[in-house]
């Protein structure tokens, strides 16, 4: 995730508790979606789709936070 901005992501993981919490949430959702898709943790289609939507919303929120951070760094 965010391969082009690993340095920014690492910095935010160290310095921003909210970013770290959201990142961990995204990682957990990613694992749960993968387990459901491979059949190791069976789940109904509605639940899986809801989880995928939550995962995407979390990723979008992380991307916005990174974008704000990059913009602030550019101004400084």
mmCIF file as gemmi writes it, N, C-alpha and C atoms, coordinates in Angstrom:
data_model
loop_
_atom_site.group_PDB
_atom_site.id
_atom_site.type_symbol
_atom_site.label_atom_id
_atom_site.label_alt_id
_atom_site.label_comp_id
_atom_site.label_asym_id
_atom_site.label_entity_id
_atom_site.label_seq_id
_atom_site.pdbx_PDB_ins_code
_atom_site.Cartn_x
_atom_site.Cartn_y
_atom_site.Cartn_z
_atom_site.occupancy
_atom_site.B_iso_or_equiv
_atom_site.pdbx_formal_charge
_atom_site.auth_seq_id
_atom_site.auth_asym_id
_atom_site.pdbx_PDB_model_num
ATOM 1 N N . UNK Axp A 1 ? 0.842 -1.179 0 1 0 ? 1 A 1
ATOM 2 C CA . UNK Axp A 1 ? 0 0 0 1 0 ? 1 A 1
ATOM 3 C C . UNK Axp A 1 ? 0.887 1.243 0 1 0 ? 1 A 1
ATOM 4 N N . UNK Axp A 2 ? 0.62 2.193 -0.862 1 0 ? 2 A 1
ATOM 5 C CA . UNK Axp A 2 ? 1.335 3.464 -0.957 1 0 ? 2 A 1
ATOM 6 C C . UNK Axp A 2 ? 2.823 3.259 -1.231 1 0 ? 2 A 1
ATOM 7 N N . UNK Axp A 3 ? 3.12 2.396 -2.186 1 0 ? 3 A 1
ATOM 8 C CA . UNK Axp A 3 ? 4.502 2.055 -2.499 1 0 ? 3 A 1
ATOM 9 C C . UNK Axp A 3 ? 5.345 3.271 -2.852 1 0 ? 3 A 1
ATOM 10 N N . UNK Axp A 4 ? 4.738 4.284 -3.447 1 0 ? 4 A 1
ATOM 11 C CA . UNK Axp A 4 ? 5.491 5.466 -3.88 1 0 ? 4 A 1
ATOM 12 C C . UNK Axp A 4 ? 5.825 6.411 -2.739 1 0 ? 4 A 1
ATOM 13 N N . UNK Axp A 5 ? 5.223 6.19 -1.577 1 0 ? 5 A 1
ATOM 14 C CA . UNK Axp A 5 ? 5.412 7.106 -0.452 1 0 ? 5 A 1
ATOM 15 C C . UNK Axp A 5 ? 5.725 6.358 0.841 1 0 ? 5 A 1
ATOM 16 N N . UNK Axp A 6 ? 6.586 5.348 0.752 1 0 ? 6 A 1
ATOM 17 C CA . UNK Axp A 6 ? 6.935 4.557 1.928 1 0 ? 6 A 1
ATOM 18 C C . UNK Axp A 6 ? 7.554 5.418 3.028 1 0 ? 6 A 1
ATOM 19 N N . UNK Axp A 7 ? 8.387 6.391 2.653 1 0 ? 7 A 1
ATOM 20 C CA . UNK Axp A 7 ? 9.035 7.235 3.654 1 0 ? 7 A 1
ATOM 21 C C . UNK Axp A 7 ? 8.016 8.063 4.428 1 0 ? 7 A 1
ATOM 22 N N . UNK Axp A 8 ? 7.042 8.629 3.72 1 0 ? 8 A 1
ATOM 23 C CA . UNK Axp A 8 ? 5.996 9.428 4.367 1 0 ? 8 A 1
ATOM 24 C C . UNK Axp A 8 ? 5.144 8.532 5.254 1 0 ? 8 A 1
ATOM 25 N N . UNK Axp A 9 ? 4.802 7.358 4.75 1 0 ? 9 A 1
ATOM 26 C CA . UNK Axp A 9 ? 3.983 6.443 5.529 1 0 ? 9 A 1
ATOM 27 C C . UNK Axp A 9 ? 4.704 6.054 6.816 1 0 ? 9 A 1
ATOM 28 N N . UNK Axp A 10 ? 5.983 5.743 6.737 1 0 ? 10 A 1
ATOM 29 C CA . UNK Axp A 10 ? 6.741 5.371 7.924 1 0 ? 10 A 1
ATOM 30 C C . UNK Axp A 10 ? 6.806 6.532 8.926 1 0 ? 10 A 1
ATOM 31 N N . UNK Axp A 11 ? 6.98 7.724 8.416 1 0 ? 11 A 1
ATOM 32 C CA . UNK Axp A 11 ? 7.029 8.897 9.282 1 0 ? 11 A 1
ATOM 33 C C . UNK Axp A 11 ? 5.693 9.081 10 1 0 ? 11 A 1
ATOM 34 N N . UNK Axp A 12 ? 4.588 8.961 9.267 1 0 ? 12 A 1
ATOM 35 C CA . UNK Axp A 12 ? 3.272 9.118 9.876 1 0 ? 12 A 1
ATOM 36 C C . UNK Axp A 12 ? 2.963 7.99 10.859 1 0 ? 12 A 1
ATOM 37 N N . UNK Axp A 13 ? 3.411 6.787 10.555 1 0 ? 13 A 1
ATOM 38 C CA . UNK Axp A 13 ? 3.2 5.672 11.48 1 0 ? 13 A 1
ATOM 39 C C . UNK Axp A 13 ? 3.897 5.934 12.813 1 0 ? 13 A 1
ATOM 40 N N . UNK Axp A 14 ? 5.033 6.597 12.776 1 0 ? 14 A 1
ATOM 41 C CA . UNK Axp A 14 ? 5.777 6.895 13.997 1 0 ? 14 A 1
ATOM 42 C C . UNK Axp A 14 ? 5.2 8.082 14.752 1 0 ? 14 A 1
ATOM 43 N N . UNK Axp A 15 ? 4.687 9.067 14.012 1 0 ? 15 A 1
ATOM 44 C CA . UNK Axp A 15 ? 4.333 10.338 14.653 1 0 ? 15 A 1
ATOM 45 C C . UNK Axp A 15 ? 2.837 10.59 14.842 1 0 ? 15 A 1
ATOM 46 N N . UNK Axp A 16 ? 1.981 9.882 14.137 1 0 ? 16 A 1
ATOM 47 C CA . UNK Axp A 16 ? 0.542 10.185 14.171 1 0 ? 16 A 1
ATOM 48 C C . UNK Axp A 16 ? -0.248 8.961 14.649 1 0 ? 16 A 1
ATOM 49 N N . UNK Axp A 17 ? -0.754 9.053 15.856 1 0 ? 17 A 1
ATOM 50 C CA . UNK Axp A 17 ? -1.484 7.928 16.451 1 0 ? 17 A 1
ATOM 51 C C . UNK Axp A 17 ? -2.733 7.564 15.641 1 0 ? 17 A 1
ATOM 52 N N . UNK Axp A 18 ? -3.447 8.563 15.136 1 0 ? 18 A 1
ATOM 53 C CA . UNK Axp A 18 ? -4.655 8.299 14.341 1 0 ? 18 A 1
ATOM 54 C C . UNK Axp A 18 ? -4.299 7.573 13.041 1 0 ? 18 A 1
ATOM 55 N N . UNK Axp A 19 ? -3.225 8.015 12.392 1 0 ? 19 A 1
ATOM 56 C CA . UNK Axp A 19 ? -2.784 7.351 11.16 1 0 ? 19 A 1
ATOM 57 C C . UNK Axp A 19 ? -2.404 5.907 11.456 1 0 ? 19 A 1
ATOM 58 N N . UNK Axp A 20 ? -1.684 5.691 12.534 1 0 ? 20 A 1
ATOM 59 C CA . UNK Axp A 20 ? -1.257 4.34 12.921 1 0 ? 20 A 1
ATOM 60 C C . UNK Axp A 20 ? -2.472 3.444 13.202 1 0 ? 20 A 1
ATOM 61 N N . UNK Axp A 21 ? -3.472 3.985 13.886 1 0 ? 21 A 1
ATOM 62 C CA . UNK Axp A 21 ? -4.684 3.227 14.188 1 0 ? 21 A 1
ATOM 63 C C . UNK Axp A 21 ? -5.411 2.843 12.898 1 0 ? 21 A 1
ATOM 64 N N . UNK Axp A 22 ? -5.553 3.794 11.988 1 0 ? 22 A 1
ATOM 65 C CA . UNK Axp A 22 ? -6.222 3.52 10.714 1 0 ? 22 A 1
ATOM 66 C C . UNK Axp A 22 ? -5.427 2.527 9.87 1 0 ? 22 A 1
ATOM 67 N N . UNK Axp A 23 ? -4.118 2.661 9.875 1 0 ? 23 A 1
ATOM 68 C CA . UNK Axp A 23 ? -3.264 1.739 9.126 1 0 ? 23 A 1
ATOM 69 C C . UNK Axp A 23 ? -3.442 0.314 9.655 1 0 ? 23 A 1
ATOM 70 N N . UNK Axp A 24 ? -3.412 0.16 10.972 1 0 ? 24 A 1
ATOM 71 C CA . UNK Axp A 24 ? -3.602 -1.163 11.573 1 0 ? 24 A 1
ATOM 72 C C . UNK Axp A 24 ? -4.983 -1.723 11.27 1 0 ? 24 A 1
ATOM 73 N N . UNK Axp A 25 ? -5.983 -0.841 11.286 1 0 ? 25 A 1
ATOM 74 C CA . UNK Axp A 25 ? -7.342 -1.268 10.936 1 0 ? 25 A 1
ATOM 75 C C . UNK Axp A 25 ? -7.383 -1.775 9.5 1 0 ? 25 A 1
ATOM 76 N N . UNK Axp A 26 ? -6.741 -1.048 8.596 1 0 ? 26 A 1
ATOM 77 C CA . UNK Axp A 26 ? -6.709 -1.45 7.195 1 0 ? 26 A 1
ATOM 78 C C . UNK Axp A 26 ? -6.013 -2.805 7.041 1 0 ? 26 A 1
ATOM 79 N N . UNK Axp A 27 ? -4.91 -2.998 7.754 1 0 ? 27 A 1
ATOM 80 C CA . UNK Axp A 27 ? -4.186 -4.264 7.672 1 0 ? 27 A 1
ATOM 81 C C . UNK Axp A 27 ? -5.05 -5.427 8.161 1 0 ? 27 A 1
ATOM 82 N N . UNK Axp A 28 ? -5.785 -5.225 9.235 1 0 ? 28 A 1
ATOM 83 C CA . UNK Axp A 28 ? -6.665 -6.272 9.747 1 0 ? 28 A 1
ATOM 84 C C . UNK Axp A 28 ? -7.779 -6.584 8.759 1 0 ? 28 A 1
ATOM 85 N N . UNK Axp A 29 ? -8.365 -5.548 8.187 1 0 ? 29 A 1
ATOM 86 C CA . UNK Axp A 29 ? -9.418 -5.76 7.187 1 0 ? 29 A 1
ATOM 87 C C . UNK Axp A 29 ? -8.864 -6.503 5.975 1 0 ? 29 A 1
ATOM 88 N N . UNK Axp A 30 ? -7.658 -6.15 5.57 1 0 ? 30 A 1
ATOM 89 C CA . UNK Axp A 30 ? -7.028 -6.813 4.43 1 0 ? 30 A 1
ATOM 90 C C . UNK Axp A 30 ? -6.865 -8.309 4.7 1 0 ? 30 A 1
ATOM 91 N N . UNK Axp A 31 ? -6.415 -8.65 5.888 1 0 ? 31 A 1
ATOM 92 C CA . UNK Axp A 31 ? -6.262 -10.06 6.253 1 0 ? 31 A 1
ATOM 93 C C . UNK Axp A 31 ? -7.601 -10.787 6.285 1 0 ? 31 A 1
ATOM 94 N N . UNK Axp A 32 ? -8.613 -10.129 6.827 1 0 ? 32 A 1
ATOM 95 C CA . UNK Axp A 32 ? -9.93 -10.768 6.918 1 0 ? 32 A 1
ATOM 96 C C . UNK Axp A 32 ? -10.556 -10.958 5.535 1 0 ? 32 A 1
ATOM 97 N N . UNK Axp A 33 ? -10.394 -9.974 4.658 1 0 ? 33 A 1
ATOM 98 C CA . UNK Axp A 33 ? -10.919 -10.094 3.289 1 0 ? 33 A 1
ATOM 99 C C . UNK Axp A 33 ? -10.194 -11.223 2.564 1 0 ? 33 A 1
ATOM 100 N N . UNK Axp A 34 ? -8.882 -11.273 2.694 1 0 ? 34 A 1
ATOM 101 C CA . UNK Axp A 34 ? -8.109 -12.333 2.038 1 0 ? 34 A 1
ATOM 102 C C . UNK Axp A 34 ? -8.532 -13.705 2.544 1 0 ? 34 A 1
ATOM 103 N N . UNK Axp A 35 ? -8.739 -13.834 3.846 1 0 ? 35 A 1
ATOM 104 C CA . UNK Axp A 35 ? -9.154 -15.114 4.419 1 0 ? 35 A 1
ATOM 105 C C . UNK Axp A 35 ? -10.54 -15.51 3.91 1 0 ? 35 A 1
ATOM 106 N N . UNK Axp A 36 ? -11.428 -14.549 3.785 1 0 ? 36 A 1
ATOM 107 C CA . UNK Axp A 36 ? -12.774 -14.844 3.284 1 0 ? 36 A 1
ATOM 108 C C . UNK Axp A 36 ? -12.724 -15.249 1.812 1 0 ? 36 A 1
ATOM 109 N N . UNK Axp A 37 ? -11.885 -14.578 1.04 1 0 ? 37 A 1
ATOM 110 C CA . UNK Axp A 37 ? -11.804 -14.872 -0.389 1 0 ? 37 A 1
ATOM 111 C C . UNK Axp A 37 ? -11.145 -16.225 -0.669 1 0 ? 37 A 1
ATOM 112 N N . UNK Axp A 38 ? -10.238 -16.647 0.201 1 0 ? 38 A 1
ATOM 113 C CA . UNK Axp A 38 ? -9.588 -17.94 0.002 1 0 ? 38 A 1
ATOM 114 C C . UNK Axp A 38 ? -10.363 -19.085 0.639 1 0 ? 38 A 1
ATOM 115 N N . UNK Axp A 39 ? -11.393 -18.731 1.398 1 0 ? 39 A 1
ATOM 116 C CA . UNK Axp A 39 ? -12.236 -19.755 2.002 1 0 ? 39 A 1
ATOM 117 C C . UNK Axp A 39 ? -11.774 -20.228 3.367 1 0 ? 39 A 1
ATOM 118 N N . UNK Axp A 40 ? -10.697 -19.65 3.895 1 0 ? 40 A 1
ATOM 119 C CA . UNK Axp A 40 ? -10.246 -20.071 5.223 1 0 ? 40 A 1
ATOM 120 C C . UNK Axp A 40 ? -11.103 -19.466 6.331 1 0 ? 40 A 1
ATOM 121 N N . UNK Axp A 41 ? -11.837 -18.424 6.021 1 0 ? 41 A 1
ATOM 122 C CA . UNK Axp A 41 ? -12.777 -17.813 6.967 1 0 ? 41 A 1
ATOM 123 C C . UNK Axp A 41 ? -14.06 -17.509 6.2 1 0 ? 41 A 1
ATOM 124 N N . UNK Axp A 42 ? -14.88 -18.53 5.978 1 0 ? 42 A 1
ATOM 125 C CA . UNK Axp A 42 ? -16.1 -18.344 5.186 1 0 ? 42 A 1
ATOM 126 C C . UNK Axp A 42 ? -16.969 -17.194 5.706 1 0 ? 42 A 1
ATOM 127 N N . UNK Axp A 43 ? -17.576 -16.507 4.763 1 0 ? 43 A 1
ATOM 128 C CA . UNK Axp A 43 ? -18.38 -15.342 5.103 1 0 ? 43 A 1
ATOM 129 C C . UNK Axp A 43 ? -19.36 -15.107 3.955 1 0 ? 43 A 1
ATOM 130 N N . UNK Axp A 44 ? -20.522 -14.598 4.283 1 0 ? 44 A 1
ATOM 131 C CA . UNK Axp A 44 ? -21.53 -14.303 3.272 1 0 ? 44 A 1
ATOM 132 C C . UNK Axp A 44 ? -21.106 -13.157 2.373 1 0 ? 44 A 1
ATOM 133 N N . UNK Axp A 45 ? -21.695 -13.113 1.189 1 0 ? 45 A 1
ATOM 134 C CA . UNK Axp A 45 ? -21.346 -12.072 0.217 1 0 ? 45 A 1
ATOM 135 C C . UNK Axp A 45 ? -21.607 -10.663 0.742 1 0 ? 45 A 1
ATOM 136 N N . UNK Axp A 46 ? -22.723 -10.48 1.435 1 0 ? 46 A 1
ATOM 137 C CA . UNK Axp A 46 ? -23.032 -9.135 1.947 1 0 ? 46 A 1
ATOM 138 C C . UNK Axp A 46 ? -21.993 -8.678 2.96 1 0 ? 46 A 1
ATOM 139 N N . UNK Axp A 47 ? -21.613 -9.573 3.867 1 0 ? 47 A 1
ATOM 140 C CA . UNK Axp A 47 ? -20.611 -9.227 4.875 1 0 ? 47 A 1
ATOM 141 C C . UNK Axp A 47 ? -19.261 -8.954 4.22 1 0 ? 47 A 1
ATOM 142 N N . UNK Axp A 48 ? -18.894 -9.761 3.245 1 0 ? 48 A 1
ATOM 143 C CA . UNK Axp A 48 ? -17.618 -9.57 2.551 1 0 ? 48 A 1
ATOM 144 C C . UNK Axp A 48 ? -17.608 -8.237 1.809 1 0 ? 48 A 1
ATOM 145 N N . UNK Axp A 49 ? -18.691 -7.933 1.119 1 0 ? 49 A 1
ATOM 146 C CA . UNK Axp A 49 ? -18.764 -6.658 0.393 1 0 ? 49 A 1
ATOM 147 C C . UNK Axp A 49 ? -18.702 -5.469 1.341 1 0 ? 49 A 1
ATOM 148 N N . UNK Axp A 50 ? -19.356 -5.578 2.496 1 0 ? 50 A 1
ATOM 149 C CA . UNK Axp A 50 ? -19.309 -4.496 3.488 1 0 ? 50 A 1
ATOM 150 C C . UNK Axp A 50 ? -17.885 -4.318 4.009 1 0 ? 50 A 1
ATOM 151 N N . UNK Axp A 51 ? -17.2 -5.428 4.233 1 0 ? 51 A 1
ATOM 152 C CA . UNK Axp A 51 ? -15.825 -5.364 4.719 1 0 ? 51 A 1
ATOM 153 C C . UNK Axp A 51 ? -14.908 -4.748 3.667 1 0 ? 51 A 1
ATOM 154 N N . UNK Axp A 52 ? -15.11 -5.117 2.411 1 0 ? 52 A 1
ATOM 155 C CA . UNK Axp A 52 ? -14.307 -4.536 1.332 1 0 ? 52 A 1
ATOM 156 C C . UNK Axp A 52 ? -14.541 -3.028 1.236 1 0 ? 52 A 1
ATOM 157 N N . UNK Axp A 53 ? -15.779 -2.61 1.417 1 0 ? 53 A 1
ATOM 158 C CA . UNK Axp A 53 ? -16.105 -1.187 1.361 1 0 ? 53 A 1
ATOM 159 C C . UNK Axp A 53 ? -15.423 -0.451 2.517 1 0 ? 53 A 1
ATOM 160 N N . UNK Axp A 54 ? -15.469 -1.025 3.715 1 0 ? 54 A 1
ATOM 161 C CA . UNK Axp A 54 ? -14.817 -0.413 4.868 1 0 ? 54 A 1
ATOM 162 C C . UNK Axp A 54 ? -13.309 -0.325 4.655 1 0 ? 54 A 1
ATOM 163 N N . UNK Axp A 55 ? -12.732 -1.369 4.087 1 0 ? 55 A 1
ATOM 164 C CA . UNK Axp A 55 ? -11.296 -1.389 3.799 1 0 ? 55 A 1
ATOM 165 C C . UNK Axp A 55 ? -10.928 -0.273 2.82 1 0 ? 55 A 1
ATOM 166 N N . UNK Axp A 56 ? -11.723 -0.11 1.771 1 0 ? 56 A 1
ATOM 167 C CA . UNK Axp A 56 ? -11.469 0.934 0.783 1 0 ? 56 A 1
ATOM 168 C C . UNK Axp A 56 ? -11.624 2.328 1.393 1 0 ? 56 A 1
ATOM 169 N N . UNK Axp A 57 ? -12.628 2.512 2.226 1 0 ? 57 A 1
ATOM 170 C CA . UNK Axp A 57 ? -12.818 3.814 2.874 1 0 ? 57 A 1
ATOM 171 C C . UNK Axp A 57 ? -11.644 4.133 3.799 1 0 ? 57 A 1
ATOM 172 N N . UNK Axp A 58 ? -11.146 3.123 4.496 1 0 ? 58 A 1
ATOM 173 C CA . UNK Axp A 58 ? -9.989 3.317 5.365 1 0 ? 58 A 1
ATOM 174 C C . UNK Axp A 58 ? -8.763 3.69 4.54 1 0 ? 58 A 1
ATOM 175 N N . UNK Axp A 59 ? -8.563 2.998 3.424 1 0 ? 59 A 1
ATOM 176 C CA . UNK Axp A 59 ? -7.424 3.311 2.559 1 0 ? 59 A 1
ATOM 177 C C . UNK Axp A 59 ? -7.539 4.73 2.005 1 0 ? 59 A 1
ATOM 178 N N . UNK Axp A 60 ? -8.734 5.138 1.61 1 0 ? 60 A 1
ATOM 179 C CA . UNK Axp A 60 ? -8.941 6.5 1.112 1 0 ? 60 A 1
ATOM 180 C C . UNK Axp A 60 ? -8.62 7.533 2.187 1 0 ? 60 A 1
ATOM 181 N N . UNK Axp A 61 ? -9.024 7.244 3.419 1 0 ? 61 A 1
ATOM 182 C CA . UNK Axp A 61 ? -8.74 8.158 4.525 1 0 ? 61 A 1
ATOM 183 C C . UNK Axp A 61 ? -7.232 8.264 4.754 1 0 ? 61 A 1
ATOM 184 N N . UNK Axp A 62 ? -6.54 7.141 4.719 1 0 ? 62 A 1
ATOM 185 C CA . UNK Axp A 62 ? -5.084 7.152 4.852 1 0 ? 62 A 1
ATOM 186 C C . UNK Axp A 62 ? -4.432 7.96 3.726 1 0 ? 62 A 1
ATOM 187 N N . UNK Axp A 63 ? -4.925 7.791 2.523 1 0 ? 63 A 1
ATOM 188 C CA . UNK Axp A 63 ? -4.374 8.521 1.372 1 0 ? 63 A 1
ATOM 189 C C . UNK Axp A 63 ? -4.577 10.023 1.542 1 0 ? 63 A 1
ATOM 190 N N . UNK Axp A 64 ? -5.743 10.425 2.032 1 0 ? 64 A 1
ATOM 191 C CA . UNK Axp A 64 ? -5.994 11.853 2.268 1 0 ? 64 A 1
ATOM 192 C C . UNK Axp A 64 ? -5.039 12.397 3.337 1 0 ? 64 A 1
ATOM 193 N N . UNK Axp A 65 ? -4.824 11.615 4.395 1 0 ? 65 A 1
ATOM 194 C CA . UNK Axp A 65 ? -3.914 12.056 5.449 1 0 ? 65 A 1
ATOM 195 C C . UNK Axp A 65 ? -2.495 12.205 4.912 1 0 ? 65 A 1
ATOM 196 N N . UNK Axp A 66 ? -2.079 11.282 4.078 1 0 ? 66 A 1
ATOM 197 C CA . UNK Axp A 66 ? -0.746 11.372 3.485 1 0 ? 66 A 1
ATOM 198 C C . UNK Axp A 66 ? -0.645 12.583 2.564 1 0 ? 66 A 1
ATOM 199 N N . UNK Axp A 67 ? -1.69 12.826 1.793 1 0 ? 67 A 1
ATOM 200 C CA . UNK Axp A 67 ? -1.703 13.966 0.877 1 0 ? 67 A 1
ATOM 201 C C . UNK Axp A 67 ? -1.586 15.277 1.665 1 0 ? 67 A 1
ATOM 202 N N . UNK Axp A 68 ? -2.322 15.392 2.745 1 0 ? 68 A 1
ATOM 203 C CA . UNK Axp A 68 ? -2.24 16.605 3.586 1 0 ? 68 A 1
ATOM 204 C C . UNK Axp A 68 ? -0.833 16.758 4.139 1 0 ? 68 A 1
ATOM 205 N N . UNK Axp A 69 ? -0.264 15.667 4.6 1 0 ? 69 A 1
ATOM 206 C CA . UNK Axp A 69 ? 1.099 15.706 5.126 1 0 ? 69 A 1
ATOM 207 C C . UNK Axp A 69 ? 2.094 16.173 4.067 1 0 ? 69 A 1
ATOM 208 N N . UNK Axp A 70 ? 1.966 15.626 2.854 1 0 ? 70 A 1
ATOM 209 C CA . UNK Axp A 70 ? 2.857 16.02 1.754 1 0 ? 70 A 1
ATOM 210 C C . UNK Axp A 70 ? 2.683 17.487 1.402 1 0 ? 70 A 1
ATOM 211 N N . UNK Axp A 71 ? 1.43 17.957 1.388 1 0 ? 71 A 1
ATOM 212 C CA . UNK Axp A 71 ? 1.169 19.366 1.095 1 0 ? 71 A 1
ATOM 213 C C . UNK Axp A 71 ? 1.784 20.268 2.163 1 0 ? 71 A 1
ATOM 214 N N . UNK Axp A 72 ? 1.64 19.875 3.431 1 0 ? 72 A 1
ATOM 215 C CA . UNK Axp A 72 ? 2.203 20.672 4.516 1 0 ? 72 A 1
ATOM 216 C C . UNK Axp A 72 ? 3.723 20.69 4.446 1 0 ? 72 A 1
ATOM 217 N N . UNK Axp A 73 ? 4.309 19.574 4.081 1 0 ? 73 A 1
ATOM 218 C CA . UNK Axp A 73 ? 5.773 19.501 3.963 1 0 ? 73 A 1
ATOM 219 C C . UNK Axp A 73 ? 6.268 20.379 2.814 1 0 ? 73 A 1
ATOM 220 N N . UNK Axp A 74 ? 5.488 20.45 1.748 1 0 ? 74 A 1
ATOM 221 C CA . UNK Axp A 74 ? 5.879 21.264 0.596 1 0 ? 74 A 1
ATOM 222 C C . UNK Axp A 74 ? 5.833 22.753 0.919 1 0 ? 74 A 1
ATOM 223 N N . UNK Axp A 75 ? 4.93 23.151 1.794 1 0 ? 75 A 1
ATOM 224 C CA . UNK Axp A 75 ? 4.792 24.551 2.172 1 0 ? 75 A 1
ATOM 225 C C . UNK Axp A 75 ? 5.899 24.969 3.115 1 0 ? 75 A 1
ATOM 226 N N . UNK Axp A 76 ? 6.347 24.053 3.937 1 0 ? 76 A 1
ATOM 227 C CA . UNK Axp A 76 ? 7.376 24.372 4.953 1 0 ? 76 A 1
ATOM 228 C C . UNK Axp A 76 ? 8.711 24.686 4.335 1 0 ? 76 A 1
